Amino acid sequence: LGLAVTLPVPPALVQPAADSLIAVTMPQGTVIMAELADTVVERARGLMFRPSLEKNRGMLFTFAEPQPWSFWMKNTRMSLDIIWMDQKKKIVHIERNVPTCSRTDDGCPQYQPNENAMYVLELAAGSADALQLQRGATLRFQLPSDPPASRARPGRAAP
């Protein structure tokens, strides 16, 4: 007597629906479509186990408060560029061509900025150079939790 078990595809291997992507506009106008990692589980999983990223794709990590958030490449199968931004979406640090780490223990190197960050964008290695990203440049994106720019501020109606 055997038992057949169907294992689901690991969530990290499932590609996101197009409507779940955030448009991140670079200083020169190029748009990267980024998956949003805004929960503890999504941030911990990141791009682990993925064999590659499609062209002009990335992952945008968001945090509730600014800190010098550290990242590592454990179980990440592709080299990445990691871009940290402050609360105004200004780049405060870039790690270029961060190599994969296949260690089975928790000894993979950690990367972190010298300044606090609220957002981190991971792109395929070489993207930061191709997009001419530099410290001090500002990226543009709107999160689902951001109030629409066109929304009027609450106040009293004129008599």
Backbone as a chain_set.jsonl record, in Angstrom:
{"seq": "LGLAVTLPVPPALVQPAADSLIAVTMPQGTVIMAELADTVVERARGLMFRPSLEKNRGMLFTFAEPQPWSFWMKNTRMSLDIIWMDQKKKIVHIERNVPTCSRTDDGCPQYQPNENAMYVLELAAGSADALQLQRGATLRFQLPSDPPASRARPGRAAP", "coords": {"N": [[0.866, -1.177, 0.0], [0.703, 2.107, -0.948], [1.319, 5.611, -0.476], [0.299, 8.443, -2.039], [1.508, 11.605, -2.409], [0.975, 14.932, -3.155], [3.055, 17.536, -3.613], [2.974, 21.002, -3.152], [4.067, 23.623, -5.402], [6.947, 25.315, -4.347], [6.438, 28.508, -2.827], [8.315, 30.467, -3.575], [8.966, 29.861, -6.164], [6.856, 30.445, -7.724], [5.627, 32.612, -10.09], [4.731, 36.073, -9.826], [1.449, 37.532, -10.221], [0.759, 39.81, -12.856], [-0.613, 42.099, -12.039], [0.162, 42.389, -9.447], [2.519, 43.623, -9.272], [4.844, 46.313, -8.661], [5.445, 49.386, -10.16], [8.574, 50.707, -10.617], [10.236, 53.574, -11.134], [13.158, 54.565, -12.67], [15.834, 57.047, -12.395], [16.477, 57.871, -15.065], [14.179, 57.256, -16.383], [13.569, 54.612, -17.099], [11.483, 51.827, -16.441], [11.112, 49.494, -13.905], [9.543, 46.514, -13.106], [8.52, 45.473, -10.08], [8.281, 42.888, -7.68], [6.482, 42.959, -4.663], [7.704, 42.834, -1.443], [6.474, 42.831, 1.456], [5.802, 41.705, 3.845], [6.755, 39.84, 6.776], [7.296, 37.137, 6.12], [7.468, 37.215, 3.276], [9.641, 38.975, 2.99], [11.657, 37.487, 4.239], [11.858, 35.263, 2.534], [12.354, 36.408, 0.02], [14.185, 36.431, -2.978], [14.945, 33.818, -2.967], [15.87, 30.596, -4.208], [15.078, 31.057, -6.826], [15.822, 30.708, -10.262], [16.453, 32.764, -12.01], [15.88, 36.237, -12.978], [13.378, 37.914, -14.801], [13.91, 40.183, -17.559], [14.085, 43.604, -16.685], [12.813, 43.255, -14.223], [12.32, 42.977, -10.657], [12.67, 42.911, -7.043], [10.998, 44.543, -4.494], [11.562, 45.513, -1.294], [9.87, 46.478, 1.61], [9.813, 48.342, 4.637], [8.677, 48.988, 8.009], [9.957, 50.88, 9.528], [12.828, 53.046, 9.389], [16.011, 51.557, 9.201], [19.377, 50.181, 9.295], [19.051, 47.886, 7.363], [19.997, 44.52, 6.948], [21.059, 42.229, 4.403], [21.316, 38.958, 2.942], [22.621, 36.313, 0.857], [21.779, 33.715, 1.026], [20.703, 30.641, -0.286], [20.069, 31.878, -2.656], [20.048, 31.886, -6.067], [21.118, 33.427, -8.075], [23.291, 36.125, -8.932], [23.034, 39.399, -7.534], [22.161, 42.925, -7.637], [21.912, 45.127, -4.97], [19.935, 47.641, -3.712], [19.632, 50.193, -1.455], [17.255, 52.429, -0.04], [16.251, 55.572, 1.396], [13.554, 57.003, 3.431], [12.564, 58.872, 1.663], [12.911, 57.735, -0.727], [15.391, 57.966, -1.801], [18.521, 56.863, -2.955], [20.698, 55.351, -0.726], [22.686, 53.51, -0.511], [24.483, 51.101, -2.449], [25.025, 47.782, -3.307], [26.86, 46.093, -5.558], [26.706, 43.42, -7.929], [26.458, 41.196, -6.124], [27.482, 38.113, -4.963], [26.156, 34.73, -5.27], [25.296, 32.451, -2.574], [26.005, 29.353, -1.455], [26.225, 28.044, 0.9], [25.338, 25.733, 3.492], [25.001, 26.258, 6.113], [24.459, 29.043, 8.372], [26.344, 30.873, 7.519], [26.626, 32.684, 5.41], [27.799, 35.718, 3.865], [26.804, 38.95, 5.087], [25.155, 41.897, 3.952], [24.965, 45.363, 4.306], [23.796, 48.769, 4.588], [25.49, 51.871, 5.505], [23.803, 53.711, 6.405], [20.422, 54.418, 7.494], [17.607, 52.732, 6.062], [14.455, 52.5, 4.333], [13.442, 51.18, 2.232], [14.332, 48.562, -0.012], [15.692, 47.532, -3.015], [16.033, 44.779, -5.061], [17.835, 43.732, -7.83], [18.721, 42.069, -10.921], [22.158, 41.153, -11.175], [24.39, 43.633, -12.366], [22.454, 45.339, -13.273], [22.261, 47.791, -11.851], [24.488, 49.232, -12.773], [23.89, 49.265, -15.544], [21.574, 50.786, -15.492], [22.576, 53.124, -14.611], [22.582, 53.793, -11.876], [23.158, 55.629, -8.937], [24.395, 56.528, -5.709], [22.404, 58.828, -3.936], [20.639, 59.387, -5.997], [17.139, 59.465, -6.816], [14.466, 57.187, -6.704], [11.258, 56.408, -8.115], [8.124, 55.347, -6.991], [4.909, 54.003, -6.175], [3.366, 52.706, -3.426], [0.85, 50.23, -2.595], [-0.223, 50.939, -0.142], [0.225, 53.638, 0.027], [-1.216, 56.897, 0.106], [-3.24, 58.066, -2.597], [-1.829, 60.487, -4.798], [-3.515, 62.402, -5.765], [-5.542, 62.638, -3.973], [-7.575, 64.683, -2.008], [-6.735, 66.692, 0.815], [-8.101, 66.144, 4.068], [-10.415, 68.428, 5.414], [-12.153, 71.453, 6.388], [-15.226, 72.205, 4.802], [-15.826, 74.922, 2.607], [-17.828, 77.704, 3.54]], "CA": [[0.0, 0.0, 0.0], [1.507, 3.328, -1.039], [0.63, 6.867, -0.23], [0.694, 9.46, -3.014], [1.405, 12.953, -1.845], [1.291, 15.985, -4.105], [3.634, 18.69, -2.939], [2.768, 22.243, -3.909], [5.271, 24.314, -5.852], [7.354, 26.285, -3.318], [5.983, 29.849, -3.173], [9.378, 31.251, -4.188], [9.084, 29.535, -7.582], [5.652, 30.906, -8.395], [5.774, 33.987, -10.58], [3.605, 36.892, -9.381], [0.523, 38.046, -11.23], [1.214, 41.116, -13.344], [-1.238, 43.194, -11.29], [0.724, 42.477, -8.101], [3.834, 44.239, -9.4], [4.955, 47.752, -8.43], [6.287, 50.059, -11.152], [9.63, 51.512, -10.011], [10.808, 54.381, -12.203], [14.551, 54.961, -12.457], [16.051, 58.469, -12.704], [16.475, 58.131, -16.506], [12.861, 56.953, -16.92], [13.322, 53.172, -17.252], [10.575, 51.293, -15.426], [11.315, 48.121, -13.455], [8.369, 45.968, -12.437], [9.055, 44.801, -8.894], [7.414, 42.182, -6.74], [6.484, 43.629, -3.371], [7.963, 42.005, -0.261], [6.097, 43.74, 2.544], [5.476, 40.961, 5.064], [7.93, 39.163, 7.336], [7.54, 35.918, 5.348], [7.94, 37.592, 1.932], [10.993, 39.548, 3.103], [12.592, 36.403, 4.572], [12.002, 34.407, 1.359], [12.991, 37.195, -1.028], [14.35, 35.778, -4.281], [15.544, 32.497, -2.765], [15.553, 29.443, -5.048], [14.749, 31.43, -8.199], [16.985, 30.54, -11.138], [16.771, 34.017, -12.705], [14.857, 37.291, -12.998], [13.086, 38.404, -16.146], [14.443, 41.518, -17.837], [13.332, 44.717, -16.086], [12.061, 42.808, -13.06], [13.066, 43.022, -9.408], [11.874, 42.733, -5.833], [11.045, 45.726, -3.643], [11.311, 45.222, 0.115], [9.461, 47.661, 2.364], [9.918, 48.168, 6.09], [7.854, 49.936, 8.761], [10.782, 51.952, 10.083], [14.177, 53.062, 8.815], [17.117, 50.903, 9.907], [20.374, 49.689, 8.342], [18.612, 46.516, 7.127], [21.023, 43.686, 6.321], [20.593, 41.204, 3.474], [22.281, 37.942, 2.597], [22.294, 35.631, -0.389], [21.563, 32.288, 1.278], [19.743, 29.993, -1.177], [19.781, 32.711, -3.822], [20.748, 31.203, -7.159], [21.619, 34.383, -9.059], [23.929, 37.313, -8.359], [22.106, 40.524, -7.509], [22.495, 44.268, -7.173], [21.008, 45.459, -3.868], [19.876, 49.098, -3.626], [18.919, 50.657, -0.262], [16.72, 53.791, -0.156], [15.683, 56.153, 2.613], [12.098, 57.185, 3.393], [12.219, 59.724, 0.514], [13.223, 56.899, -1.891], [16.722, 58.355, -2.288], [19.48, 55.779, -2.787], [21.712, 55.617, 0.299], [23.768, 52.531, -0.626], [24.329, 50.085, -3.495], [25.972, 46.664, -3.373], [26.79, 45.631, -6.944], [27.182, 42.076, -8.259], [26.573, 40.395, -4.902], [27.489, 36.718, -5.413], [25.297, 33.734, -4.628], [25.909, 31.765, -1.44], [25.431, 28.005, -1.395], [26.507, 27.413, 2.201], [24.158, 25.135, 4.113], [24.844, 26.833, 7.452], [24.068, 30.449, 8.317], [27.582, 31.626, 7.402], [26.706, 33.547, 4.228], [28.079, 37.12, 4.206], [25.671, 39.878, 5.163], [25.402, 43.192, 3.322], [24.081, 46.38, 4.86], [24.254, 50.133, 4.357], [25.955, 52.623, 6.668], [22.705, 54.615, 6.755], [19.118, 53.775, 7.61], [16.825, 52.594, 4.835], [13.058, 52.038, 4.47], [13.146, 50.379, 1.048], [15.474, 47.898, -0.635], [15.345, 46.984, -4.32], [16.971, 43.793, -5.586], [17.805, 43.602, -9.29], [19.74, 41.171, -11.454], [23.5, 41.743, -11.151], [24.709, 44.435, -13.536], [21.366, 46.277, -13.555], [22.541, 49.121, -11.287], [25.375, 49.906, -13.719], [23.161, 49.483, -16.798], [20.591, 51.853, -15.248], [23.357, 54.266, -14.133], [22.126, 54.152, -10.533], [24.205, 56.136, -8.064], [24.0, 57.037, -4.397], [21.853, 60.179, -4.021], [19.549, 59.424, -6.979], [15.835, 59.127, -6.242], [13.594, 56.338, -7.505], [9.848, 56.756, -7.924], [7.156, 54.251, -6.972], [3.794, 54.192, -5.246], [2.962, 51.452, -2.788], [-0.6, 50.143, -2.416], [-0.607, 51.591, 1.118], [0.401, 55.087, -0.087], [-2.427, 57.593, -0.335], [-3.088, 58.607, -3.949], [-1.341, 61.878, -4.811], [-4.615, 63.3, -6.114], [-6.529, 62.693, -2.901], [-7.593, 65.963, -1.297], [-6.537, 66.591, 2.259], [-9.34, 66.427, 4.794], [-10.513, 69.771, 5.978], [-13.526, 71.964, 6.442], [-15.799, 72.71, 3.545], [-16.031, 76.389, 2.639], [-19.269, 78.01, 3.758]], "C": [[0.903, 1.227, 0.0], [0.652, 4.556, -0.8], [1.151, 7.884, -1.228], [0.462, 10.834, -2.401], [1.802, 13.948, -2.923], [1.819, 17.177, -3.322], [3.397, 19.936, -3.768], [4.114, 22.815, -4.349], [5.666, 25.295, -4.755], [6.959, 27.699, -3.744], [7.053, 30.675, -3.879], [9.5, 30.991, -5.68], [7.876, 29.995, -8.384], [5.856, 32.354, -8.824], [4.545, 34.8, -10.171], [2.695, 37.273, -10.541], [0.958, 39.456, -11.606], [0.611, 42.268, -12.536], [-0.715, 43.305, -9.863], [2.112, 43.12, -8.113], [3.752, 45.747, -9.192], [5.876, 48.329, -9.498], [7.278, 50.962, -10.413], [10.329, 52.247, -11.151], [12.196, 54.86, -11.806], [14.737, 56.422, -12.837], [16.021, 58.788, -14.203], [15.15, 57.75, -17.168], [12.565, 55.48, -17.159], [12.422, 52.698, -16.117], [10.917, 49.82, -15.177], [10.031, 47.688, -12.77], [8.864, 45.088, -11.293], [7.958, 44.104, -8.105], [7.552, 42.884, -5.401], [6.693, 42.608, -2.26], [7.701, 42.887, 0.952], [5.589, 43.023, 3.783], [6.751, 40.27, 5.538], [8.281, 37.934, 6.494], [8.092, 36.254, 3.964], [9.352, 38.16, 1.976], [12.014, 38.453, 3.398], [12.855, 35.519, 3.352], [12.718, 35.138, 0.24], [13.022, 36.463, -2.354], [15.015, 34.403, -4.153], [14.996, 31.485, -3.756], [15.167, 29.791, -6.487], [15.982, 31.27, -9.078], [17.403, 31.843, -11.824], [15.643, 35.017, -12.499], [14.617, 37.668, -14.454], [13.69, 39.798, -16.307], [13.501, 42.577, -17.267], [12.386, 44.274, -14.983], [12.953, 42.9, -11.828], [12.152, 42.699, -8.248], [12.107, 43.945, -4.947], [10.632, 45.333, -2.224], [10.928, 46.528, 0.804], [9.478, 47.33, 3.854], [9.124, 49.271, 6.78], [8.661, 51.1, 9.313], [12.183, 51.892, 9.483], [15.208, 52.445, 9.755], [18.165, 50.534, 8.871], [20.128, 48.196, 8.069], [19.7, 45.716, 6.426], [20.366, 42.584, 5.495], [21.694, 40.185, 3.283], [21.762, 37.192, 1.394], [22.074, 34.129, -0.199], [20.439, 31.762, 0.381], [19.322, 30.844, -2.372], [20.667, 32.21, -4.957], [21.294, 32.136, -8.231], [22.277, 35.549, -8.338], [22.972, 38.489, -8.502], [22.827, 41.844, -7.266], [21.461, 44.588, -6.099], [21.088, 46.96, -3.64], [19.02, 49.483, -2.427], [18.493, 52.104, -0.477], [16.164, 54.27, 1.174], [14.181, 56.371, 2.437], [11.649, 58.085, 2.251], [12.543, 59.027, -0.807], [14.525, 57.312, -2.575], [17.696, 57.223, -1.983], [20.544, 56.19, -1.77], [22.882, 54.638, 0.212], [23.439, 51.553, -1.749], [25.419, 49.042, -3.311], [25.791, 46.068, -4.762], [27.342, 44.207, -7.072], [27.432, 41.219, -7.017], [26.467, 38.924, -5.307], [26.504, 35.834, -4.648], [26.034, 33.132, -3.435], [25.229, 30.418, -1.29], [25.732, 27.297, -0.083], [25.225, 26.855, 2.79], [23.961, 25.62, 5.548], [24.423, 28.296, 7.297], [25.282, 31.362, 8.18], [27.709, 32.491, 6.157], [26.993, 34.985, 4.656], [26.792, 37.947, 4.236], [26.101, 41.221, 4.599], [24.437, 44.192, 3.933], [24.665, 47.763, 4.602], [24.807, 50.745, 5.643], [24.881, 53.581, 7.162], [21.408, 53.821, 6.856], [18.405, 53.762, 6.26], [15.417, 52.115, 5.181], [12.694, 51.089, 3.337], [14.445, 49.762, 0.532], [14.968, 47.274, -1.933], [16.43, 46.009, -4.746], [16.733, 43.659, -7.086], [18.847, 42.588, -9.713], [21.084, 41.895, -11.463], [23.784, 42.452, -12.467], [23.649, 45.478, -13.849], [21.663, 47.682, -13.045], [23.465, 49.9, -12.213], [24.648, 50.229, -15.015], [22.167, 50.634, -16.675], [21.253, 53.136, -14.737], [22.883, 54.752, -12.764], [23.322, 54.544, -9.677], [23.591, 56.549, -6.734], [23.526, 58.48, -4.567], [20.742, 60.319, -5.046], [18.253, 58.994, -6.294], [15.042, 58.271, -7.221], [12.155, 56.726, -7.204], [8.993, 55.495, -7.986], [6.074, 54.594, -5.973], [3.37, 52.828, -4.733], [1.442, 51.417, -2.65], [-1.084, 50.862, -1.16], [-0.446, 53.107, 1.069], [-0.924, 55.731, -0.476], [-2.205, 58.118, -1.753], [-2.697, 60.08, -3.897], [-2.488, 62.855, -5.072], [-5.658, 63.444, -5.016], [-6.441, 64.027, -2.17], [-7.369, 65.728, 0.188], [-7.852, 66.867, 2.976], [-9.302, 67.826, 5.399], [-11.967, 70.205, 6.022], [-13.968, 72.428, 5.066], [-16.006, 74.216, 3.695], [-17.511, 76.672, 2.811], [-19.931, 78.504, 2.515]], "O": [[1.772, 1.361, 0.861], [-0.574, 4.524, -0.912], [2.351, 8.157, -1.25], [-0.633, 11.162, -1.944], [2.86, 13.811, -3.536], [1.124, 17.75, -2.483], [3.606, 19.915, -4.981], [5.154, 22.532, -3.755], [4.815, 26.042, -4.272], [7.13, 28.054, -4.91], [6.716, 31.515, -4.713], [10.075, 31.807, -6.4], [7.892, 29.932, -9.613], [6.213, 33.21, -8.015], [3.432, 34.274, -10.17], [3.123, 37.329, -11.694], [1.466, 40.202, -10.769], [1.255, 43.303, -12.365], [-1.105, 44.22, -9.137], [2.795, 43.156, -7.09], [2.741, 46.379, -9.498], [6.972, 47.813, -9.715], [6.879, 51.866, -9.679], [10.936, 51.626, -12.023], [12.386, 55.474, -10.756], [13.891, 56.988, -13.529], [15.581, 59.874, -14.581], [15.003, 57.902, -18.38], [11.411, 55.125, -17.4], [12.582, 53.117, -14.971], [10.999, 49.016, -16.106], [9.491, 48.421, -11.942], [9.542, 44.085, -11.516], [6.871, 44.642, -7.893], [8.636, 43.352, -5.053], [5.946, 41.636, -2.152], [8.59, 43.6, 1.419], [5.013, 43.648, 4.673], [7.712, 40.137, 4.78], [9.454, 37.717, 6.189], [9.07, 35.651, 3.523], [10.17, 37.864, 1.105], [13.123, 38.485, 2.863], [13.985, 35.068, 3.163], [13.589, 34.571, -0.42], [12.005, 35.935, -2.803], [15.58, 33.89, -5.119], [13.815, 31.51, -4.102], [14.95, 28.886, -7.291], [17.079, 31.66, -8.676], [18.57, 32.011, -12.179], [14.6, 34.698, -11.929], [15.557, 37.731, -15.245], [13.945, 40.498, -15.327], [12.279, 42.455, -17.359], [11.3, 44.831, -14.817], [14.179, 42.9, -11.934], [11.013, 42.27, -8.433], [13.245, 44.33, -4.678], [9.511, 44.884, -1.987], [11.576, 47.556, 0.608], [9.198, 46.205, 4.268], [8.921, 50.348, 6.22], [8.121, 52.183, 9.542], [12.664, 50.82, 9.115], [15.265, 52.769, 10.941], [17.876, 50.569, 7.675], [20.91, 47.348, 8.497], [20.263, 46.169, 5.429], [19.292, 42.079, 5.824], [22.873, 40.502, 3.442], [20.629, 37.391, 0.957], [22.172, 33.361, -1.155], [19.365, 32.358, 0.299], [18.319, 30.55, -3.022], [21.887, 32.123, -4.815], [21.881, 31.668, -9.207], [21.854, 35.916, -7.242], [22.203, 38.57, -9.46], [23.949, 41.875, -6.76], [20.269, 44.348, -6.293], [22.169, 47.5, -3.404], [17.835, 49.153, -2.37], [19.248, 52.911, -1.019], [15.671, 53.479, 1.978], [13.603, 55.974, 1.425], [10.471, 58.073, 1.894], [12.464, 59.636, -1.874], [14.736, 57.047, -3.759], [17.697, 56.685, -0.876], [21.202, 57.22, -1.916], [23.944, 54.886, 0.783], [22.277, 51.216, -1.975], [26.596, 49.378, -3.176], [24.708, 45.596, -5.108], [28.314, 43.841, -6.411], [28.486, 40.597, -6.88], [25.48, 38.523, -5.924], [26.084, 36.153, -3.535], [27.248, 33.285, -3.304], [24.028, 30.343, -1.03], [25.52, 26.09, 0.038], [24.151, 27.429, 2.613], [22.897, 25.425, 6.135], [24.071, 28.729, 6.199], [25.264, 32.494, 8.663], [28.798, 32.989, 5.87], [26.494, 35.432, 5.689], [25.835, 37.675, 3.511], [27.252, 41.633, 4.743], [23.244, 43.918, 4.066], [25.873, 47.914, 4.421], [24.615, 50.205, 6.733], [25.031, 54.195, 8.219], [21.313, 52.696, 6.365], [18.58, 54.659, 5.434], [15.206, 51.425, 6.178], [11.761, 50.294, 3.455], [15.514, 50.363, 0.628], [13.952, 46.58, -1.948], [17.608, 46.363, -4.79], [15.603, 43.498, -7.548], [19.76, 42.278, -8.947], [21.148, 43.096, -11.724], [23.464, 41.946, -13.543], [23.909, 46.409, -14.611], [21.357, 48.663, -13.723], [23.262, 51.095, -12.425], [24.769, 51.339, -15.535], [21.942, 51.371, -17.635], [20.568, 54.121, -14.462], [22.792, 55.955, -12.515], [24.359, 53.881, -9.689], [22.408, 56.878, -6.658], [24.168, 59.267, -5.261], [19.97, 61.275, -4.98], [18.274, 58.25, -5.314], [14.953, 58.583, -8.408], [11.868, 57.307, -6.156], [9.117, 54.686, -8.904], [6.289, 55.374, -5.045], [3.057, 51.921, -5.505], [0.807, 52.47, -2.593], [-2.217, 51.34, -1.112], [-0.924, 53.803, 1.965], [-1.67, 55.184, -1.287], [-1.106, 58.566, -2.082], [-3.182, 60.828, -3.047], [-2.431, 64.007, -4.644], [-6.557, 64.278, -5.116], [-5.359, 64.448, -1.762], [-7.761, 64.7, 0.739], [-8.629, 67.721, 2.549], [-8.257, 68.31, 5.833], [-12.88, 69.431, 5.733], [-13.186, 72.968, 4.283], [-16.322, 74.709, 4.778], [-18.352, 75.947, 2.278], [-21.125, 78.802, 2.528]]}, "num_chains": 1, "name": "protein.A"}
